[in-house]
Amino acid sequence: MRIAVTKLEEKSQGISELFRRFGHEAVIVSTMRAADPSDIKPLLKLCDMVSRGRTDILVFTSSLGVEKLFERTIPGKKVRIVSVGPKLLRK
């Protein structure tokens, strides 16, 4: 089976091998680029909310969102984090 996977090129390492182990062929299709947002205000607002403890749950739909937030602030241990994709380990 041939499977198209939309994934950032720089985040696609190991994806083809994973599908190959299960007898499938993965075609990596990079539809986006990893870059800072064109308007950083929403990200800065989120950082402020997180750092002031005004967020109970964070939902991430991509690891890029996690990276951009965690570059600027780290949520407290009481914040629940929900994500789609690979597990992120706190340092």
C-alpha positions as CSV (number, residue, x, y, z in Angstrom):
1,M,0.0,0.0,0.0
2,R,1.3,3.5,-0.9
3,I,0.6,6.1,1.8
4,A,1.0,9.9,1.4
5,V,2.1,11.5,4.6
6,T,2.0,15.3,5.0
7,K,4.9,16.2,7.2
8,L,7.5,18.9,7.5
9,E,10.6,17.7,5.6
10,E,12.8,18.4,8.6
11,K,10.5,16.4,10.8
12,S,10.1,13.4,8.5
13,Q,13.1,11.4,9.5
14,G,12.2,7.7,10.2
15,I,8.7,7.9,8.8
16,S,9.4,6.0,5.6
17,E,11.2,3.3,7.6
18,L,8.3,3.0,10.0
19,F,5.8,2.3,7.2
20,R,8.2,0.0,5.4
21,R,8.3,-2.2,8.6
22,F,4.6,-2.8,8.1
23,G,4.9,-3.5,4.4
24,H,3.8,-0.1,3.1
25,E,5.5,2.6,1.1
26,A,5.3,6.1,2.5
27,V,5.5,9.1,0.2
28,I,6.5,12.2,2.3
29,V,4.8,15.3,1.0
30,S,5.9,18.5,2.6
31,T,3.0,21.0,2.4
32,M,4.4,23.5,4.9
33,R,7.6,25.1,6.1
34,A,8.7,25.4,9.7
35,A,8.9,29.1,10.3
36,D,7.8,31.7,12.9
37,P,4.3,32.9,12.4
38,S,3.9,36.1,10.2
39,D,2.0,37.7,13.2
40,I,3.7,36.8,16.4
41,K,1.1,38.5,18.6
42,P,-1.2,35.4,19.2
43,L,1.9,33.4,20.2
44,L,3.0,36.1,22.6
45,K,-0.5,36.3,24.1
46,L,-0.5,32.5,24.7
47,C,3.0,32.7,26.3
48,D,1.7,35.4,28.6
49,M,-1.4,33.3,29.5
50,V,0.8,30.2,30.2
51,S,3.4,32.0,32.2
52,R,0.7,33.7,34.4
53,G,-1.0,30.4,35.0
54,R,-4.2,31.4,33.1
55,T,-4.4,28.2,31.2
56,D,-5.6,24.8,32.5
57,I,-5.2,22.7,29.4
58,L,-3.1,23.1,26.2
59,V,-4.0,21.3,23.1
60,F,-1.3,21.0,20.4
61,T,-2.1,19.6,16.9
62,S,1.6,19.7,15.8
63,S,5.0,19.4,17.3
64,L,5.9,22.7,15.7
65,G,3.4,24.5,18.0
66,V,5.0,22.8,21.0
67,E,8.4,23.9,19.9
68,K,7.4,27.5,19.3
69,L,5.7,27.8,22.7
70,F,8.4,26.0,24.6
71,E,11.1,28.2,23.1
72,R,9.5,31.1,24.9
73,T,7.9,29.6,28.1
74,I,7.4,26.3,29.8
75,P,3.9,25.4,31.2
76,G,3.7,24.7,34.9
77,K,3.2,21.1,36.1
78,K,-0.5,21.7,36.8
79,V,-1.2,22.4,33.1
80,R,-2.6,19.4,31.2
81,I,-1.1,19.0,27.8
82,V,-3.0,17.2,25.0
83,S,-1.2,16.5,21.8
84,V,-1.5,14.7,18.5
85,G,1.7,13.0,17.4
86,P,4.9,11.9,19.1
87,K,5.3,12.2,22.9
88,L,7.2,15.3,24.1
89,L,9.4,14.8,27.2
90,R,9.8,17.7,29.6
91,K,13.3,18.5,30.5
